[in-house]
């Protein structure tokens, strides 16, 4: 699988809170972002 580095601008407080949530659950922020993108793509295909 090829990967791509990206830069995002997000609210820093939101990011810090989400990063902490991921850390507590043993999750990787970037993988969670991928899962959200995959979910959105699947949703759009279903419409």
Biopython code that builds the backbone (N, CA, C, O; Angstrom):
import numpy as np
from Bio.PDB.StructureBuilder import StructureBuilder

atoms = [
    (1, "UNK", "N", (0.837, -1.178, 0.000)),
    (1, "UNK", "CA", (0.000, 0.000, 0.000)),
    (1, "UNK", "C", (0.881, 1.241, 0.000)),
    (1, "UNK", "O", (1.758, 1.387, 0.852)),
    (2, "UNK", "N", (0.652, 2.113, -0.936)),
    (2, "UNK", "CA", (1.366, 3.393, -0.967)),
    (2, "UNK", "C", (0.757, 4.321, 0.070)),
    (2, "UNK", "O", (-0.433, 4.237, 0.372)),
    (3, "UNK", "N", (1.578, 5.202, 0.608)),
    (3, "UNK", "CA", (1.089, 6.182, 1.569)),
    (3, "UNK", "C", (1.407, 7.579, 1.074)),
    (3, "UNK", "O", (2.255, 7.766, 0.201)),
    (4, "UNK", "N", (0.720, 8.552, 1.639)),
    (4, "UNK", "CA", (0.934, 9.945, 1.269)),
    (4, "UNK", "C", (0.926, 10.775, 2.538)),
    (4, "UNK", "O", (0.038, 10.631, 3.379)),
    (5, "UNK", "N", (1.908, 11.636, 2.673)),
    (5, "UNK", "CA", (1.925, 12.578, 3.783)),
    (5, "UNK", "C", (1.060, 13.763, 3.411)),
    (5, "UNK", "O", (1.131, 14.264, 2.289)),
    (6, "UNK", "N", (0.236, 14.215, 4.358)),
    (6, "UNK", "CA", (-0.621, 15.370, 4.118)),
    (6, "UNK", "C", (-0.500, 16.325, 5.293)),
    (6, "UNK", "O", (-0.086, 15.936, 6.385)),
    (7, "UNK", "N", (-0.862, 17.565, 5.061)),
    (7, "UNK", "CA", (-0.889, 18.569, 6.111)),
    (7, "UNK", "C", (-2.322, 19.040, 6.259)),
    (7, "UNK", "O", (-2.977, 19.386, 5.275)),
    (8, "UNK", "N", (-2.803, 19.053, 7.487)),
    (8, "UNK", "CA", (-4.163, 19.500, 7.764)),
    (8, "UNK", "C", (-4.137, 20.647, 8.757)),
    (8, "UNK", "O", (-3.280, 20.693, 9.640)),
    (9, "UNK", "N", (-5.066, 21.560, 8.616)),
    (9, "UNK", "CA", (-5.256, 22.606, 9.614)),
    (9, "UNK", "C", (-6.530, 22.267, 10.357)),
    (9, "UNK", "O", (-7.606, 22.194, 9.762)),
    (10, "UNK", "N", (-6.407, 22.062, 11.655)),
    (10, "UNK", "CA", (-7.573, 21.780, 12.491)),
    (10, "UNK", "C", (-7.460, 22.595, 13.776)),
    (10, "UNK", "O", (-6.381, 23.050, 14.155)),
    (11, "UNK", "N", (-8.588, 22.762, 14.425)),
    (11, "UNK", "CA", (-8.615, 23.438, 15.711)),
    (11, "UNK", "C", (-7.684, 22.710, 16.665)),
    (11, "UNK", "O", (-7.823, 21.502, 16.852)),
    (12, "UNK", "N", (-6.738, 23.417, 17.271)),
    (12, "UNK", "CA", (-5.724, 22.757, 18.096)),
    (12, "UNK", "C", (-6.319, 22.100, 19.338)),
    (12, "UNK", "O", (-5.866, 21.031, 19.745)),
    (13, "UNK", "N", (-7.324, 22.723, 19.942)),
    (13, "UNK", "CA", (-7.950, 22.127, 21.126)),
    (13, "UNK", "C", (-8.677, 20.831, 20.736)),
    (13, "UNK", "O", (-8.594, 19.833, 21.453)),
    (14, "UNK", "N", (-9.380, 20.849, 19.616)),
    (14, "UNK", "CA", (-10.062, 19.661, 19.121)),
    (14, "UNK", "C", (-9.058, 18.548, 18.837)),
    (14, "UNK", "O", (-9.269, 17.400, 19.227)),
    (15, "UNK", "N", (-7.968, 18.890, 18.158)),
    (15, "UNK", "CA", (-6.946, 17.895, 17.837)),
    (15, "UNK", "C", (-6.320, 17.298, 19.098)),
    (15, "UNK", "O", (-6.165, 16.082, 19.206)),
    (16, "UNK", "N", (-5.965, 18.157, 20.044)),
    (16, "UNK", "CA", (-5.343, 17.666, 21.273)),
    (16, "UNK", "C", (-6.274, 16.731, 22.037)),
    (16, "UNK", "O", (-5.838, 15.711, 22.571)),
    (17, "UNK", "N", (-7.558, 17.081, 22.088)),
    (17, "UNK", "CA", (-8.541, 16.237, 22.763)),
    (17, "UNK", "C", (-8.670, 14.899, 22.051)),
    (17, "UNK", "O", (-8.697, 13.848, 22.692)),
    (18, "UNK", "N", (-8.750, 14.939, 20.721)),
    (18, "UNK", "CA", (-8.890, 13.695, 19.947)),
    (18, "UNK", "C", (-7.629, 12.838, 20.050)),
    (18, "UNK", "O", (-7.715, 11.616, 20.170)),
    (19, "UNK", "N", (-6.473, 13.471, 20.004)),
    (19, "UNK", "CA", (-5.205, 12.744, 20.125)),
    (19, "UNK", "C", (-5.122, 12.032, 21.476)),
    (19, "UNK", "O", (-4.665, 10.892, 21.552)),
    (20, "UNK", "N", (-5.559, 12.696, 22.523)),
    (20, "UNK", "CA", (-5.558, 12.096, 23.861)),
    (20, "UNK", "C", (-6.533, 10.919, 23.917)),
    (20, "UNK", "O", (-6.220, 9.881, 24.501)),
    (21, "UNK", "N", (-7.703, 11.076, 23.315)),
    (21, "UNK", "CA", (-8.674, 9.978, 23.251)),
    (21, "UNK", "C", (-8.064, 8.769, 22.539)),
    (21, "UNK", "O", (-8.184, 7.640, 23.016)),
    (22, "UNK", "N", (-7.417, 9.003, 21.408)),
    (22, "UNK", "CA", (-6.768, 7.919, 20.663)),
    (22, "UNK", "C", (-5.671, 7.268, 21.497)),
    (22, "UNK", "O", (-5.541, 6.044, 21.517)),
    (23, "UNK", "N", (-4.885, 8.087, 22.182)),
    (23, "UNK", "CA", (-3.798, 7.552, 23.009)),
    (23, "UNK", "C", (-4.347, 6.612, 24.089)),
    (23, "UNK", "O", (-3.801, 5.534, 24.322)),
    (24, "UNK", "N", (-5.422, 7.033, 24.735)),
    (24, "UNK", "CA", (-6.024, 6.220, 25.794)),
    (24, "UNK", "C", (-6.561, 4.902, 25.269)),
    (24, "UNK", "O", (-6.558, 3.894, 25.975)),
    (25, "UNK", "N", (-7.028, 4.915, 24.012)),
    (25, "UNK", "CA", (-7.594, 3.704, 23.416)),
    (25, "UNK", "C", (-6.560, 2.900, 22.626)),
    (25, "UNK", "O", (-6.881, 1.849, 22.071)),
    (26, "UNK", "N", (-5.324, 3.390, 22.575)),
    (26, "UNK", "CA", (-4.277, 2.695, 21.838)),
    (26, "UNK", "C", (-4.448, 2.800, 20.333)),
    (26, "UNK", "O", (-4.050, 1.901, 19.592)),
    (27, "UNK", "N", (-5.041, 3.894, 19.885)),
    (27, "UNK", "CA", (-5.303, 4.101, 18.459)),
    (27, "UNK", "C", (-4.305, 5.093, 17.866)),
    (27, "UNK", "O", (-3.672, 5.866, 18.585)),
    (28, "UNK", "N", (-4.181, 5.053, 16.555)),
    (28, "UNK", "CA", (-3.300, 5.967, 15.829)),
    (28, "UNK", "C", (-4.186, 6.998, 15.123)),
    (28, "UNK", "O", (-5.085, 6.636, 14.364)),
    (29, "UNK", "N", (-3.929, 8.271, 15.377)),
    (29, "UNK", "CA", (-4.759, 9.342, 14.827)),
    (29, "UNK", "C", (-4.859, 9.238, 13.313)),
    (29, "UNK", "O", (-5.957, 9.341, 12.765)),
    (30, "UNK", "N", (-3.751, 9.036, 12.631)),
    (30, "UNK", "CA", (-3.786, 9.002, 11.168)),
    (30, "UNK", "C", (-4.633, 7.840, 10.651)),
    (30, "UNK", "O", (-5.316, 7.985, 9.637)),
    (31, "UNK", "N", (-4.601, 6.697, 11.323)),
    (31, "UNK", "CA", (-5.425, 5.562, 10.894)),
    (31, "UNK", "C", (-6.898, 5.860, 11.131)),
    (31, "UNK", "O", (-7.748, 5.447, 10.342)),
    (32, "UNK", "N", (-7.209, 6.571, 12.207)),
    (32, "UNK", "CA", (-8.601, 6.946, 12.464)),
    (32, "UNK", "C", (-9.104, 7.875, 11.365)),
    (32, "UNK", "O", (-10.257, 7.779, 10.943)),
    (33, "UNK", "N", (-8.245, 8.768, 10.906)),
    (33, "UNK", "CA", (-8.604, 9.663, 9.810)),
    (33, "UNK", "C", (-8.879, 8.853, 8.537)),
    (33, "UNK", "O", (-9.839, 9.131, 7.819)),
    (34, "UNK", "N", (-8.039, 7.854, 8.261)),
    (34, "UNK", "CA", (-8.256, 6.985, 7.104)),
    (34, "UNK", "C", (-9.601, 6.274, 7.194)),
    (34, "UNK", "O", (-10.338, 6.193, 6.211)),
    (35, "UNK", "N", (-9.911, 5.762, 8.376)),
    (35, "UNK", "CA", (-11.177, 5.059, 8.574)),
    (35, "UNK", "C", (-12.353, 6.006, 8.321)),
    (35, "UNK", "O", (-13.338, 5.613, 7.698)),
    (36, "UNK", "N", (-12.256, 7.243, 8.797)),
    (36, "UNK", "CA", (-13.320, 8.232, 8.551)),
    (36, "UNK", "C", (-13.477, 8.507, 7.057)),
    (36, "UNK", "O", (-14.600, 8.616, 6.563)),
    (37, "UNK", "N", (-12.361, 8.621, 6.334)),
    (37, "UNK", "CA", (-12.429, 8.857, 4.887)),
    (37, "UNK", "C", (-13.060, 7.666, 4.178)),
    (37, "UNK", "O", (-13.906, 7.841, 3.300)),
    (38, "UNK", "N", (-12.652, 6.450, 4.556)),
    (38, "UNK", "CA", (-13.216, 5.243, 3.951)),
    (38, "UNK", "C", (-14.720, 5.173, 4.199)),
    (38, "UNK", "O", (-15.483, 4.825, 3.297)),
    (39, "UNK", "N", (-15.145, 5.498, 5.403)),
    (39, "UNK", "CA", (-16.552, 5.482, 5.762)),
    (39, "UNK", "C", (-17.348, 6.477, 4.915)),
    (39, "UNK", "O", (-18.432, 6.157, 4.427)),
    (40, "UNK", "N", (-16.812, 7.666, 4.746)),
    (40, "UNK", "CA", (-17.490, 8.692, 3.948)),
    (40, "UNK", "C", (-17.599, 8.247, 2.489)),
    (40, "UNK", "O", (-18.638, 8.448, 1.860)),
    (41, "UNK", "N", (-16.545, 7.650, 1.949)),
    (41, "UNK", "CA", (-16.562, 7.163, 0.567)),
    (41, "UNK", "C", (-17.623, 6.072, 0.417)),
    (41, "UNK", "O", (-18.400, 6.088, -0.539)),
    (42, "UNK", "N", (-17.658, 5.120, 1.362)),
    (42, "UNK", "CA", (-18.659, 4.049, 1.321)),
    (42, "UNK", "C", (-20.072, 4.611, 1.392)),
    (42, "UNK", "O", (-20.969, 4.139, 0.694)),
    (43, "UNK", "N", (-20.271, 5.628, 2.244)),
    (43, "UNK", "CA", (-21.580, 6.260, 2.384)),
    (43, "UNK", "C", (-22.002, 6.900, 1.065)),
    (43, "UNK", "O", (-23.150, 6.758, 0.646)),
    (44, "UNK", "N", (-21.088, 7.595, 0.417)),
    (44, "UNK", "CA", (-21.392, 8.265, -0.855)),
    (44, "UNK", "C", (-21.712, 7.248, -1.954)),
    (44, "UNK", "O", (-22.584, 7.488, -2.789)),
    (45, "UNK", "N", (-21.012, 6.124, -1.953)),
    (45, "UNK", "CA", (-21.270, 5.082, -2.951)),
    (45, "UNK", "C", (-22.653, 4.468, -2.775)),
    (45, "UNK", "O", (-23.290, 4.049, -3.741)),
    (46, "UNK", "N", (-23.112, 4.420, -1.509)),
    (46, "UNK", "CA", (-24.408, 3.823, -1.209)),
    (46, "UNK", "C", (-25.585, 4.713, -1.566)),
    (46, "UNK", "O", (-26.717, 4.235, -1.639)),
    (47, "UNK", "N", (-25.346, 5.969, -1.786)),
    (47, "UNK", "CA", (-26.452, 6.909, -2.088)),
    (47, "UNK", "C", (-26.823, 6.893, -3.540)),
    (47, "UNK", "O", (-27.727, 7.619, -3.954)),
]
sb = StructureBuilder()
sb.init_structure("model")
sb.init_model(0)
sb.init_chain("A")
sb.init_seg("    ")
for serial, (resi, resn, name, xyz) in enumerate(atoms, 1):
    if name == "N":
        sb.init_residue(resn, " ", resi, " ")
    sb.init_atom(name, np.array(xyz, "f"), 0.0, 1.0, " ", f" {name:<3s}", serial, name[0])
structure = sb.get_structure()
